């Protein structure tokens, strides 16, 4: 999405503009979002946030893809099982969704440093371990 003083792509964001308005869309376009966990819920949240038009989406998940991940995470393939981390397998798909949004892969070291002040919004593994 455009920076705060740039024009909003009204064709791309027409539905959101109708509901949220230009001011909210501009504020959203200035947001840096951190999403920890690229399981089924995490990737759905990431997809929706990228499509919504925030400034940056940062994703973290160092776990190697397992067979059971294929049942809930729609960007993973059998070729990823045991070879790729969830973030490495998911990143290219999220990055191509919206040309206005920068998508970045981060390692879990960011969480260890404790400095999360650069992010306006963060999500975590909401349903991790419930099944």
Buried (B, 14 or more C-beta within 10 A) or exposed (E): BBEEEEEBBEEBBEEBBEEBEEEEBBBBBBBBBBBBBBBBBBBEBBBEBBBBBBBBBBBBBBEBBEEEBBEBBEBBEEEBBEEBBBBBBBBEBBBEBBEBBBBBBBEEEBBEEEEEEEBBEEBEBEEEEEE
